Amino acid sequence: MFKTIKNALKTPDVRKRLIYTLILIVIFRLGCYITVPGVNTIALNEAMGNTEGLAGLIDIISGGAFSRFSVFAMSISPYITASIVIQLLAMIIPSLERLTKEGGEEGRKKINKYTKIVTIILALVEAIGIYLSYKSAGIFVDNTFLTGALVVTGLVAGTSLLMWLGEQITSKGIGNGISLLIFIGIVSRLPSAVTTLWNLIITSNGFSTTGLLTAIGIVAGAIILVAGVVFVQQAERRVPVQYSKKVVGRKMVGAQNTHIPLKLAMAGVMPVIFASSFMTFPAMIIQIFVKDIASQTGFLAGLYKFSIATSTSNVGIGYSIANAIVYLLLIVGFTFFYTYATFNPAEVSSNIKRNGGFIPGIRAGKPTTEYLSSIISKLTWFGGLFLAVIAILPMLLRFTNLNIAFGGTSILIVVGVALETVQQLESQLVMRHYKGFLE
């Protein structure tokens, strides 16, 4: 990886893309420290001393921007939710499905336009919810309509700017812009995590042997977790394909042996992001219409506690276990959805047959489709359950004395985005005929 980065810096075009990406990342981090107009910063520091539940999850993704009530407080979460909504609608609305599969570049632009519209609507709803939730906390200079409008506009504008930054990184920089913004938001909390580990070792009473062993255990567990995620992300099942001799123009093209690489976690980290957004969405809506919901009882209060159990253990073990089960099912379900949305066994089988190829021991046509579907199903089950276990394990460990700085979801996102970005960096080098960078 380091050699790839070194070679990228030597290539002028790729170096420009890297510098451009870094500049936009710096803008993102600076924006995380710009407080929304109309906020009383003194009262904010007192009210945001301990962010948990839905606020804690948003704060992690936004890189601490939520606890500072900055213009990027909502991060890019409305865009993620909008993407989920559009993809789900594409499964039930024929016109959207045609745009997704057959629309080409023009169809992609229309889908992107619809996603932006839904993002602005969701951002507006979430911003109003956040304002109403913290209105009684006294963190605003006053409770007039003008102040509320100013706060909501600032939050929506911040999300819109982040959406634009993500698009610019994707088109003119390196990597997927939206994923990189989430990645930077999580990684920015690494210094505070290191400080937490240091405080375990060096306490107010001096050196702590127990704290040292705990810190070593946390670091060792994180390393093992990262290694497992990298292994699964990079592992692949290679399906052999043979192509018979055929005439192309005036030449006879010889038989070829190749393979179809099928990854264990073909959907990557997206199912975890989708499931997290889906789980916390009810809490966001409930906060808009019900004040002080955390201290109330009833169906809505129970639904709220169930929804935020992904990111806090203060709601009770019953809510946490129920949340973990539903969270697991959602991750597995989104894994299947995302995998089959990106890999169509029937289409792959048709392409193999059209080019005169076949899988050894499998007849061309429907048997090939069934064979590929069987393999994809097994790989998806493994990948979905692996993602679910990694994401849920830290939730269960919250009931022990271990204080894990980074949850499984954060590690999945960080490792997945890092691997994807390095692969895109290598692709940029290949496109520019940079040979030998992998040797």
C-alpha positions as CSV (number, residue, x, y, z in Angstrom):
1,M,0.0,0.0,0.0
2,F,2.8,2.5,0.9
3,K,4.6,1.7,-2.3
4,T,1.4,2.4,-4.2
5,I,1.1,5.8,-2.5
6,K,4.7,6.5,-3.2
7,N,4.3,5.7,-6.9
8,A,1.1,7.8,-7.0
9,L,2.9,10.8,-5.8
10,K,5.4,10.4,-8.6
11,T,2.6,10.5,-11.2
12,P,1.5,14.2,-11.9
13,D,-2.1,13.5,-12.7
14,V,-2.7,11.2,-9.8
15,R,-0.7,13.6,-7.5
16,K,-3.1,16.4,-8.5
17,R,-6.1,14.2,-7.6
18,L,-4.6,13.3,-4.2
19,I,-3.9,17.0,-3.4
20,Y,-7.4,18.0,-4.5
21,T,-8.9,15.3,-2.3
22,L,-6.8,16.4,0.7
23,I,-7.9,20.0,0.2
24,L,-11.5,19.0,0.3
25,I,-11.0,16.9,3.3
26,V,-9.4,19.8,5.1
27,I,-12.4,21.9,4.2
28,F,-14.6,19.2,5.7
29,R,-12.6,19.2,8.9
30,L,-12.6,23.0,9.2
31,G,-16.4,23.0,8.7
32,C,-16.7,20.6,11.7
33,Y,-15.5,23.4,14.0
34,I,-17.8,26.2,12.6
35,T,-20.8,26.4,14.9
36,V,-24.3,27.0,13.4
37,P,-25.4,30.7,13.7
38,G,-27.8,31.2,16.6
39,V,-26.2,28.8,19.0
40,N,-25.0,29.8,22.5
41,T,-21.5,28.1,22.7
42,I,-21.3,28.3,26.5
43,A,-24.6,26.5,27.0
44,L,-23.7,24.1,24.2
45,N,-20.6,22.9,26.0
46,E,-22.7,22.1,29.1
47,A,-25.5,20.4,27.2
48,M,-23.2,18.3,24.9
49,G,-20.9,17.0,27.6
50,N,-22.2,13.4,27.0
51,T,-23.7,12.5,23.7
52,E,-25.3,9.1,23.6
53,G,-28.0,7.2,21.7
54,L,-28.8,8.7,18.3
55,A,-26.8,11.8,19.0
56,G,-23.7,9.6,19.8
57,L,-24.0,7.7,16.5
58,I,-24.3,10.9,14.5
59,D,-21.4,12.4,16.4
60,I,-19.2,9.4,15.5
61,I,-20.0,9.6,11.8
62,S,-19.6,13.4,11.7
63,G,-16.2,13.3,13.4
64,G,-17.5,15.2,16.5
65,A,-19.3,17.8,14.5
66,F,-22.6,17.1,16.2
67,S,-21.3,17.7,19.7
68,R,-20.1,21.1,18.5
69,F,-23.4,21.7,16.7
70,S,-21.4,22.7,13.6
71,V,-22.8,23.3,10.1
72,F,-21.8,19.6,9.4
73,A,-23.6,18.3,12.5
74,M,-25.9,16.0,10.5
75,S,-22.9,14.7,8.4
76,I,-23.9,12.9,5.3
77,S,-26.5,10.6,6.9
78,P,-29.5,12.1,5.0
79,Y,-27.8,11.3,1.7
80,I,-27.2,7.7,2.8
81,T,-30.8,7.4,3.9
82,A,-31.9,8.9,0.6
83,S,-29.8,6.4,-1.4
84,I,-31.5,3.6,0.5
85,V,-35.0,5.0,-0.3
86,I,-34.2,5.4,-4.0
87,Q,-32.7,1.9,-4.3
88,L,-35.8,0.4,-2.6
89,L,-38.1,2.4,-4.8
90,A,-36.3,1.2,-7.9
91,M,-37.3,-2.4,-6.9
92,I,-41.0,-1.6,-7.0
93,I,-41.3,1.3,-9.5
94,P,-40.7,0.0,-13.1
95,S,-39.6,3.4,-14.5
96,L,-37.0,3.8,-11.8
97,E,-35.8,0.2,-12.4
98,R,-35.4,0.9,-16.1
99,L,-33.4,4.1,-15.3
100,T,-31.1,2.1,-13.0
101,K,-30.5,-0.8,-15.4
102,E,-30.9,0.6,-18.9
103,G,-30.6,4.3,-18.6
104,G,-26.9,4.5,-19.0
105,E,-25.1,7.8,-18.1
106,E,-28.3,9.8,-18.6
107,G,-30.2,7.5,-16.3
108,R,-27.5,7.7,-13.7
109,K,-27.8,11.5,-13.7
110,K,-31.5,11.3,-13.2
111,I,-31.2,8.9,-10.3
112,N,-28.6,11.1,-8.8
113,K,-30.9,14.1,-9.2
114,Y,-33.8,12.2,-7.4
115,T,-31.4,11.2,-4.6
116,K,-30.4,14.8,-4.1
117,I,-34.0,15.9,-3.9
118,V,-34.8,13.2,-1.3
119,T,-31.6,14.1,0.6
120,I,-32.7,17.8,0.9
121,I,-36.2,16.7,2.1
122,L,-34.7,14.3,4.7
123,A,-32.1,16.8,5.8
124,L,-34.9,19.4,6.4
125,V,-36.9,16.9,8.5
126,E,-33.8,15.9,10.5
127,A,-32.7,19.5,11.0
128,I,-36.2,20.4,12.3
129,G,-36.1,17.4,14.6
130,I,-32.7,18.3,16.0
131,Y,-33.7,21.9,16.6
132,L,-36.9,20.9,18.4
133,S,-35.1,18.2,20.4
134,Y,-32.5,20.7,21.8
135,K,-34.7,23.8,21.9
136,S,-35.6,23.1,25.6
137,A,-31.9,22.6,26.4
138,G,-31.2,26.3,26.1
139,I,-28.3,26.0,23.7
140,F,-29.8,28.7,21.3
141,V,-29.6,32.4,21.9
142,D,-33.4,32.5,21.9
143,N,-36.4,30.4,20.9
144,T,-37.8,32.7,18.2
145,F,-38.9,31.5,14.8
146,L,-36.1,33.5,13.1
147,T,-33.4,31.7,15.2
148,G,-35.0,28.3,14.5
149,A,-35.1,29.0,10.7
150,L,-31.5,30.1,10.9
151,V,-30.4,26.9,12.7
152,V,-32.4,24.6,10.4
153,T,-31.1,26.4,7.2
154,G,-27.5,26.2,8.5
155,L,-27.8,22.4,9.1
156,V,-29.4,21.7,5.7
157,A,-26.8,23.9,4.0
158,G,-24.0,22.0,5.7
159,T,-25.4,18.6,4.5
160,S,-25.8,20.0,1.0
161,L,-22.2,21.2,1.0
162,L,-21.0,17.8,2.2
163,M,-22.9,16.2,-0.6
164,W,-21.2,18.5,-3.1
165,L,-17.8,17.8,-1.6
166,G,-18.4,14.1,-1.8
167,E,-19.3,14.4,-5.5
168,Q,-16.2,16.5,-6.2
169,I,-14.0,14.0,-4.6
170,T,-15.6,11.1,-6.6
171,S,-15.3,12.9,-9.9
172,K,-12.0,14.8,-9.5
173,G,-10.2,13.2,-6.6
174,I,-9.5,9.6,-5.5
175,G,-12.0,7.2,-4.0
176,N,-15.7,7.4,-3.3
177,G,-16.3,10.9,-1.9
178,I,-19.2,10.0,0.4
179,S,-17.4,7.0,1.9
180,L,-14.2,9.0,2.4
181,L,-16.1,11.7,4.4
182,I,-17.5,9.1,6.7
183,F,-14.0,7.5,6.9
184,I,-12.4,10.8,7.9
185,G,-15.1,11.6,10.4
186,I,-14.4,8.2,12.2
187,V,-10.6,8.4,12.0
188,S,-10.6,11.9,13.4
189,R,-11.6,10.4,16.7
190,L,-8.5,8.3,16.8
191,P,-6.5,10.8,19.0
192,S,-9.2,10.8,21.6
193,A,-9.2,7.0,21.6
194,V,-5.4,6.9,22.1
195,T,-5.9,9.4,25.0
196,T,-8.5,7.1,26.5
197,L,-6.2,4.2,26.4
198,W,-3.4,6.2,27.9
199,N,-5.7,7.3,30.8
200,L,-6.4,3.6,31.5
201,I,-2.7,3.0,32.0
202,I,-1.8,6.3,33.8
203,T,-4.5,7.1,36.2
204,S,-4.7,9.8,38.9
205,N,-3.3,7.2,41.3
206,G,-0.3,6.5,39.1
207,F,0.6,3.5,36.9
208,S,-2.2,0.9,36.6
209,T,-1.2,-2.7,35.8
210,T,-4.9,-3.6,35.3
211,G,-5.3,-0.6,32.9
212,L,-2.2,-1.7,31.0
213,L,-3.6,-5.2,30.5
214,T,-7.0,-3.8,29.5
215,A,-5.4,-1.5,27.0
216,I,-3.3,-4.3,25.5
217,G,-6.4,-6.4,25.2
218,I,-8.3,-3.7,23.4
219,V,-5.4,-3.0,21.0
220,A,-4.9,-6.8,20.4
221,G,-8.7,-7.3,19.8
222,A,-8.7,-4.3,17.4
223,I,-5.8,-5.7,15.4
224,I,-7.4,-9.2,15.2
225,L,-10.7,-7.6,14.1
226,V,-9.0,-5.5,11.4
227,A,-7.0,-8.5,10.2
228,G,-10.3,-10.5,10.0
229,V,-12.1,-7.8,8.1
230,V,-9.2,-7.4,5.6
231,F,-9.1,-11.1,5.0
232,V,-12.8,-11.4,4.3
233,Q,-12.8,-8.2,2.2
234,Q,-10.0,-9.4,0.0
235,A,-10.9,-13.2,-0.1
236,E,-12.6,-14.3,-3.3
237,R,-14.1,-17.5,-4.8
238,R,-12.8,-18.0,-8.3
239,V,-15.2,-19.7,-10.7
240,P,-13.3,-21.2,-13.7
241,V,-14.5,-20.3,-17.2
242,Q,-13.2,-21.8,-20.5
243,Y,-13.7,-20.2,-23.9
244,S,-13.5,-22.3,-27.0
245,K,-11.7,-21.4,-30.3
246,K,-13.6,-18.9,-32.5
247,V,-13.0,-16.8,-35.6
248,V,-12.7,-13.0,-35.0
249,G,-12.4,-11.2,-38.3
250,R,-9.8,-13.1,-40.2
251,K,-8.0,-14.5,-37.2
252,M,-8.6,-17.7,-35.2
253,V,-8.6,-16.8,-31.5
254,G,-7.4,-19.7,-29.3
255,A,-9.1,-21.2,-26.3
256,Q,-8.7,-19.3,-23.1
257,N,-9.0,-20.3,-19.5
258,T,-10.0,-17.6,-17.1
259,H,-12.2,-17.1,-14.0
260,I,-14.9,-15.0,-12.4
261,P,-13.7,-13.5,-9.1
262,L,-16.5,-13.5,-6.6
263,K,-15.7,-11.8,-3.3
264,L,-16.9,-13.2,0.1
265,A,-18.2,-9.7,1.1
266,M,-19.3,-8.5,-2.4
267,A,-21.5,-5.8,-0.8
268,G,-18.7,-4.3,1.2
269,V,-19.6,-2.2,4.1
270,M,-22.7,-0.6,2.6
271,P,-25.2,-3.1,4.3
272,V,-23.9,-2.0,7.7
273,I,-24.3,1.7,6.8
274,F,-27.8,1.1,5.4
275,A,-28.8,-1.0,8.5
276,S,-27.5,1.7,10.9
277,S,-29.4,4.5,9.1
278,F,-32.5,2.4,8.9
279,M,-32.4,1.5,12.6
280,T,-31.9,5.1,13.8
281,F,-34.5,6.6,11.5
282,P,-37.5,6.0,13.8
283,A,-35.8,7.8,16.7
284,M,-35.1,10.8,14.5
285,I,-38.7,11.1,13.5
286,I,-40.1,10.5,17.0
287,Q,-37.8,13.3,18.4
288,I,-39.5,15.7,16.1
289,F,-43.0,15.2,17.4
290,V,-42.4,14.1,21.1
291,K,-40.5,16.3,23.6
292,D,-38.4,14.6,26.3
293,I,-39.2,11.2,24.8
294,A,-36.3,9.5,26.7
295,S,-38.0,10.1,30.0
296,Q,-41.5,9.0,28.9
297,T,-43.2,5.6,28.7
298,G,-45.5,4.0,26.2
299,F,-45.2,2.6,22.6
300,L,-43.4,5.6,21.1
301,A,-40.9,5.7,24.0
302,G,-40.3,1.9,23.7
303,L,-39.8,2.3,19.9
304,Y,-37.4,5.2,20.6
305,K,-35.3,3.2,23.1
306,F,-35.3,0.2,20.7
307,S,-34.1,2.4,17.8
308,I,-31.2,4.0,19.7
309,A,-30.1,0.7,21.3
310,T,-27.6,0.4,18.4
311,S,-25.4,3.1,20.0
312,T,-26.1,3.0,23.7
313,S,-26.6,0.5,26.5
314,N,-28.6,2.8,28.8
315,V,-32.0,1.6,27.4
316,G,-31.8,-1.9,29.1
317,I,-30.6,-5.3,28.0
318,G,-34.0,-6.3,26.6
319,Y,-34.1,-3.4,24.1
320,S,-30.4,-4.1,23.2
321,I,-31.0,-7.8,22.5
322,A,-34.1,-7.1,20.4
323,N,-32.2,-4.4,18.6
324,A,-29.2,-6.7,18.0
325,I,-31.5,-9.4,16.4
326,V,-33.3,-6.9,14.1
327,Y,-29.9,-5.3,13.3
328,L,-28.5,-8.7,12.3
329,L,-31.5,-9.5,10.1
330,L,-31.3,-6.1,8.4
331,I,-27.6,-6.4,7.7
332,V,-28.1,-9.9,6.2
333,G,-31.1,-8.6,4.2
334,F,-29.3,-5.6,2.9
335,T,-26.3,-7.8,2.0
336,F,-28.5,-9.9,-0.2
337,F,-30.2,-6.9,-1.7
338,Y,-26.9,-5.0,-2.5
339,T,-25.2,-8.2,-3.8
340,Y,-28.0,-9.1,-6.2
341,A,-28.3,-5.5,-7.2
342,T,-24.7,-5.4,-8.4
343,F,-24.3,-9.0,-9.6
344,N,-26.9,-10.6,-11.8
345,P,-26.3,-14.4,-12.3
346,A,-28.6,-14.6,-15.3
347,E,-26.8,-11.7,-17.1
348,V,-23.4,-13.1,-16.3
349,S,-24.5,-16.5,-17.6
350,S,-25.9,-15.0,-20.8
351,N,-22.6,-13.1,-21.4
352,I,-20.6,-16.3,-21.0
353,K,-22.8,-18.2,-23.4
354,R,-22.8,-15.3,-26.0
355,N,-18.9,-15.3,-26.0
356,G,-18.7,-19.1,-26.5
357,G,-17.6,-19.8,-22.9
358,F,-18.7,-22.4,-20.3
359,I,-18.0,-23.4,-16.7
360,P,-16.3,-26.8,-16.7
361,G,-18.8,-29.5,-15.8
362,I,-21.8,-27.1,-16.1
363,R,-24.0,-26.8,-19.1
364,A,-24.4,-23.3,-20.6
365,G,-27.7,-21.4,-20.1
366,K,-30.0,-22.0,-17.2
367,P,-27.7,-24.6,-15.4
368,T,-24.9,-22.0,-15.3
369,T,-27.3,-19.4,-13.9
370,E,-28.4,-21.8,-11.2
371,Y,-24.8,-22.7,-10.4
372,L,-23.7,-19.1,-10.1
373,S,-26.8,-18.3,-8.0
374,S,-26.0,-21.2,-5.6
375,I,-22.4,-19.9,-5.2
376,I,-23.6,-16.3,-4.7
377,S,-26.2,-17.4,-2.1
378,K,-23.6,-19.2,0.0
379,L,-21.0,-16.4,-0.2
380,T,-23.7,-13.8,0.6
381,W,-24.8,-15.8,3.7
382,F,-21.3,-15.9,4.9
383,G,-20.5,-12.3,4.2
384,G,-23.8,-11.1,5.7
385,L,-23.4,-13.0,8.9
386,F,-19.7,-11.9,9.2
387,L,-20.7,-8.3,8.8
388,A,-23.5,-8.7,11.3
389,V,-21.3,-10.4,14.0
390,I,-18.6,-7.7,13.6
391,A,-21.2,-5.0,14.0
392,I,-23.2,-6.6,16.9
393,L,-20.3,-7.8,19.0
394,P,-19.3,-4.4,20.4
395,M,-23.0,-3.8,21.3
396,L,-22.9,-6.9,23.5
397,L,-19.5,-6.0,25.0
398,R,-20.9,-2.7,26.2
399,F,-22.5,-4.7,29.1
400,T,-19.0,-5.7,30.3
401,N,-16.3,-3.6,31.8
402,L,-14.5,-3.2,28.5
403,N,-14.6,0.3,27.0
404,I,-14.1,-0.1,23.3
405,A,-13.1,3.1,21.6
406,F,-14.1,2.0,18.1
407,G,-17.0,-0.2,17.5
408,G,-17.2,-3.0,14.9
409,T,-19.2,-0.8,12.5
410,S,-16.5,1.9,12.6
411,I,-13.8,-0.6,11.9
412,L,-15.7,-2.2,9.0
413,I,-16.2,1.3,7.5
414,V,-12.6,2.4,8.0
415,V,-11.1,-0.9,6.6
416,G,-13.6,-1.2,3.8
417,V,-13.1,2.4,2.6
418,A,-9.3,2.2,3.0
419,L,-9.1,-0.9,0.8
420,E,-11.5,0.5,-1.8
421,T,-9.5,3.8,-2.0
422,V,-6.2,2.0,-2.4
423,Q,-7.7,-0.2,-5.2
424,Q,-9.0,2.9,-7.0
425,L,-5.5,4.5,-6.6
426,E,-4.0,1.5,-8.2
427,S,-6.5,1.6,-11.0
428,Q,-5.6,5.3,-11.6
429,L,-2.0,4.2,-12.0
430,V,-2.8,1.4,-14.3
431,M,-4.9,3.7,-16.5
432,R,-1.8,5.9,-16.9
433,H,0.3,3.0,-18.0
434,Y,2.3,2.9,-14.8
435,K,3.8,-0.6,-15.0
436,G,5.4,-2.6,-12.3
437,F,3.9,-0.8,-9.3
438,L,2.7,-4.0,-7.7
439,E,6.0,-5.9,-8.0
